[in-house]
Amino acid sequence: MDAGLEITAGAGLSQGAMLHLWENELPRSAGFIGIDDNFAAEVHKLLDTVRSAVVRDRGTAIESADLLARLLRARCADRPRLSSPTSCLAPWQERKVQRYIEENLESTLTVGDLAAFVSLSPSYFSRAFRRSFGAPPHTYIIKMRIDRAQSLMLTTTENLSQVALACGLADSAHLSRCFRQVTGATPSAWRRSHSHEPLSANAAKQ
């Protein structure tokens, strides 16, 4: 049974068919649609009614199943069907992961570690991360490292090797490769072109 559920009181469903509907088809269809919390509460309420009424009140069971089918059809009409639906990270997961990356840019950051940090599998985390941030984890982390490198080059007098290490990159050559990928320029050329920008007070003391 797909999202176009067809359940009516006149369908003459048997008790066994009703049980199969409650245990398999309706929950699977509801999950496919990607329901929100309020809608989920209504769906589960109707499912409980169907379950309790299947044996003692078949008419009520069929009526409740019919109502649930109409609700699911209405929800399907409002949402495009996806071949492999994937959710974004929850807002709290986005904030937690983003803060963790920012605070640990100088360290090794793996997808497995980030996924475990928010209690998700690496494969699901990668898909959800891309939907939330608009880029795969590795690409996002490199961009964050280059952003930090730019900040350090503008606000300190550290050489490129030191900047690279502070951003979690192996050496100045690694920094140069990543920097060119993100900005299209070399770190040295970029730093020279922005050399007119004032250093921070801390950098001036150095």
HUKAFEN-V274447 format. One record per residue. N is the residue number from 1. RES is the residue in one letter. PHI is phi in whole degrees, 0 to 359 (* if undefined). Layout:
n = [N & N]
res = [RES & RES]
phi = [PHI & PHI]
This chain:
n = [1 & 2 & 3 & 4 & 5 & 6 & 7 & 8 & 9 & 10 & 11 & 12 & 13 & 14 & 15 & 16 & 17 & 18 & 19 & 20 & 21 & 22 & 23 & 24 & 25 & 26 & 27 & 28 & 29 & 30 & 31 & 32 & 33 & 34 & 35 & 36 & 37 & 38 & 39 & 40 & 41 & 42 & 43 & 44 & 45 & 46 & 47 & 48 & 49 & 50 & 51 & 52 & 53 & 54 & 55 & 56 & 57 & 58 & 59 & 60 & 61 & 62 & 63 & 64 & 65 & 66 & 67 & 68 & 69 & 70 & 71 & 72 & 73 & 74 & 75 & 76 & 77 & 78 & 79 & 80 & 81 & 82 & 83 & 84 & 85 & 86 & 87 & 88 & 89 & 90 & 91 & 92 & 93 & 94 & 95 & 96 & 97 & 98 & 99 & 100 & 101 & 102 & 103 & 104 & 105 & 106 & 107 & 108 & 109 & 110 & 111 & 112 & 113 & 114 & 115 & 116 & 117 & 118 & 119 & 120 & 121 & 122 & 123 & 124 & 125 & 126 & 127 & 128 & 129 & 130 & 131 & 132 & 133 & 134 & 135 & 136 & 137 & 138 & 139 & 140 & 141 & 142 & 143 & 144 & 145 & 146 & 147 & 148 & 149 & 150 & 151 & 152 & 153 & 154 & 155 & 156 & 157 & 158 & 159 & 160 & 161 & 162 & 163 & 164 & 165 & 166 & 167 & 168 & 169 & 170 & 171 & 172 & 173 & 174 & 175 & 176 & 177 & 178 & 179 & 180 & 181 & 182 & 183 & 184 & 185 & 186 & 187 & 188 & 189 & 190 & 191 & 192 & 193 & 194 & 195 & 196 & 197 & 198 & 199 & 200 & 201 & 202 & 203 & 204 & 205 & 206]
res = [M & D & A & G & L & E & I & T & A & G & A & G & L & S & Q & G & A & M & L & H & L & W & E & N & E & L & P & R & S & A & G & F & I & G & I & D & D & N & F & A & A & E & V & H & K & L & L & D & T & V & R & S & A & V & V & R & D & R & G & T & A & I & E & S & A & D & L & L & A & R & L & L & R & A & R & C & A & D & R & P & R & L & S & S & P & T & S & C & L & A & P & W & Q & E & R & K & V & Q & R & Y & I & E & E & N & L & E & S & T & L & T & V & G & D & L & A & A & F & V & S & L & S & P & S & Y & F & S & R & A & F & R & R & S & F & G & A & P & P & H & T & Y & I & I & K & M & R & I & D & R & A & Q & S & L & M & L & T & T & T & E & N & L & S & Q & V & A & L & A & C & G & L & A & D & S & A & H & L & S & R & C & F & R & Q & V & T & G & A & T & P & S & A & W & R & R & S & H & S & H & E & P & L & S & A & N & A & A & K & Q]
phi = [* & 258 & 296 & 276 & 299 & 237 & 224 & 225 & 297 & 272 & 286 & 66 & 292 & 281 & 300 & 297 & 294 & 296 & 297 & 297 & 300 & 293 & 278 & 234 & 291 & 294 & 299 & 294 & 293 & 298 & 294 & 297 & 286 & 78 & 287 & 273 & 297 & 295 & 293 & 299 & 297 & 292 & 298 & 294 & 297 & 291 & 297 & 296 & 297 & 299 & 299 & 287 & 264 & 305 & 276 & 270 & 212 & 298 & 297 & 295 & 299 & 293 & 297 & 293 & 296 & 296 & 296 & 297 & 299 & 295 & 298 & 292 & 297 & 296 & 293 & 298 & 294 & 271 & 234 & 292 & 279 & 250 & 289 & 216 & 300 & 223 & 276 & 281 & 292 & 294 & 308 & 292 & 290 & 301 & 297 & 294 & 292 & 299 & 295 & 296 & 297 & 299 & 276 & 229 & 299 & 282 & 254 & 285 & 241 & 250 & 299 & 299 & 294 & 295 & 296 & 295 & 297 & 243 & 59 & 232 & 285 & 303 & 292 & 294 & 300 & 300 & 293 & 293 & 299 & 297 & 291 & 284 & 253 & 78 & 201 & 296 & 307 & 299 & 297 & 297 & 295 & 299 & 298 & 296 & 293 & 290 & 300 & 294 & 300 & 299 & 297 & 293 & 292 & 273 & 248 & 223 & 253 & 297 & 285 & 295 & 296 & 293 & 299 & 301 & 297 & 292 & 255 & 83 & 256 & 294 & 197 & 295 & 294 & 297 & 301 & 298 & 298 & 294 & 297 & 294 & 299 & 275 & 253 & 84 & 231 & 279 & 303 & 297 & 294 & 296 & 295 & 296 & 290 & 248 & 293 & 285 & 284 & 294 & 282 & 291 & 299 & 295 & 294 & 297 & 289 & 287]
